Amino acid sequence: MKENGTDLEFNARHLTNPAEEPKPDTVKNVHEVVLKLLENETVGKILDVGAGEGALALKLMLRGFDVEPCDLNTARFKIASVPCKEVDLNDGLPYLKDSFDFVACVEVIEHLHDPWIAASEFSRVLKKNGTLIITTPNIMTVASRRQFLLQGEFPHFSTKN
């Protein structure tokens, strides 16, 4: 039985709390765009960089991908059946060369001190002809500019949390 696009039985087997699905740390539909980019690809091993609560990882698992999640704060990760590795992207990735068919870095790169380290590491861990997906918030929208004008900071770039 499916509810909200995920399988309840799957959730019961994999989530820390099956009644509470992981929530994305992105604006609406970012994960759906990432999934759309991957829909015609043969499933394989994917590194979910900045996995957060595991919302994208869960959706990728439901589609058959072998997901390796990592995040700076692993305590937030809600998928009990998959270990989330603690990783600081400013220090590199603890994975072997040519380990992944795909790397997804969703709404993370803008937080890094040196994004070139991460880009170099993504290239290193991707297999030949692998796919890299990087997203970053669009701060040029009217809503973003309005928030900056009124609050002095862009959405998703808050220093308060």
C-alpha positions in Angstrom: 0.0 0.0 0.0 1.4 3.4 -0.9 0.8 6.7 0.9 2.4 10.0 0.0 4.4 8.3 -2.8 6.3 5.8 -0.5 5.6 2.2 0.4 4.3 1.8 4.0 5.7 -1.7 4.3 9.0 -0.5 3.1 8.9 2.3 5.7 8.2 -0.2 8.4 11.2 -2.2 7.5 13.7 0.7 7.0 12.8 3.8 9.1 13.7 4.5 12.7 10.1 5.7 13.1 7.9 4.3 10.3 5.1 6.8 11.0 7.5 9.7 10.4 9.1 9.9 6.9 12.3 11.9 6.5 11.7 15.4 5.3 13.8 17.1 2.6 16.0 20.0 3.5 15.2 21.7 0.2 12.6 23.9 -1.4 9.7 22.0 -2.9 10.3 19.6 -5.8 14.1 19.6 -5.7 14.2 15.8 -5.0 11.6 15.2 -7.7 13.9 17.0 -10.2 16.8 14.8 -9.1 14.7 11.7 -9.5 13.6 12.8 -12.9 17.2 13.2 -14.0 17.8 9.6 -12.9 14.6 8.0 -14.2 16.2 6.7 -17.5 19.4 5.6 -15.9 20.2 2.0 -15.0 20.1 1.8 -11.2 23.4 1.5 -9.5 25.4 2.7 -6.5 24.8 6.3 -5.5 26.4 8.5 -3.0 23.9 10.8 -1.3 26.0 13.7 -0.1 24.4 15.8 2.6 21.7 13.2 3.2 20.0 15.1 6.0 17.1 13.0 7.4 17.3 10.6 4.4 14.4 11.9 2.3 16.2 11.5 -1.0 17.9 8.3 0.1 14.5 6.8 0.8 13.1 7.7 -2.6 16.2 6.3 -4.3 16.0 3.1 -2.4 12.4 2.7 -3.4 13.6 2.9 -7.0 16.2 0.2 -6.5 19.4 2.3 -6.1 22.1 1.1 -3.8 22.3 4.2 -1.6 25.4 5.2 0.4 24.3 8.3 2.5 26.7 10.6 4.2 26.3 13.9 6.1 28.1 16.1 8.6 25.3 15.5 11.2 24.4 11.8 11.0 22.1 12.1 14.1 19.4 13.5 11.9 19.3 10.5 9.6 16.1 8.5 10.0 16.7 5.3 7.9 17.6 2.7 10.4 18.5 0.0 7.9 21.2 2.0 6.1 24.2 3.5 8.0 24.9 7.2 7.3 28.6 7.9 7.3 29.8 11.1 9.0 31.6 13.2 6.5 33.0 16.7 6.4 33.2 17.6 2.7 35.9 20.3 3.5 38.2 17.3 4.4 37.4 15.0 1.5 35.5 11.8 1.1 36.4 8.5 2.9 35.6 6.3 -0.2 37.7 4.5 -2.6 38.3 5.8 -6.2 35.7 4.8 -8.7 33.2 3.6 -6.1 30.0 5.1 -7.3 27.9 5.2 -10.5 26.2 8.4 -9.3 26.9 11.2 -6.8 24.0 13.5 -5.7 25.0 16.6 -3.8 21.7 18.3 -3.2 21.7 21.8 -1.6 25.0 21.3 0.1 27.8 22.8 -2.0 26.9 26.4 -1.1 27.7 25.7 2.5 31.3 24.6 1.9 34.4 26.6 2.7 36.1 25.3 -0.5 33.7 23.7 -2.9 36.5 22.7 -5.3 37.7 20.1 -2.8 34.3 18.5 -2.9 34.2 18.7 -6.7 37.6 17.0 -7.0 36.4 14.3 -4.5 33.2 13.7 -6.4 35.3 13.2 -9.6 37.6 10.8 -7.7 34.9 8.6 -6.3 32.7 8.5 -9.5 33.3 5.6 -11.9 34.2 6.4 -15.5 31.1 7.8 -17.2 29.4 8.2 -13.8 26.8 10.9 -13.2 27.2 13.9 -10.9 24.1 15.9 -9.8 24.7 19.1 -7.9 21.9 21.5 -6.9 22.1 24.8 -5.1 19.3 27.2 -4.0 18.3 29.9 -6.5 18.8 33.2 -4.6 17.7 35.3 -7.6 14.0 34.5 -7.2 11.6 37.3 -6.1 10.9 35.4 -2.8 14.6 35.1 -2.0 15.3 38.7 -2.8 12.3 39.8 -0.7 13.5 37.8 2.3 17.0 39.2 1.9 15.6 42.7 1.9 13.4 42.2 4.9 15.5 39.9 7.0 19.1 40.4 5.8 19.6 36.8 4.7 18.6 34.4 2.0 16.2 31.4 2.5 18.2 28.2 3.5 21.3 30.3 4.4 20.1 31.3 7.9 22.7 31.7 10.6 19.9 31.2 13.2 19.7 27.4 12.8 
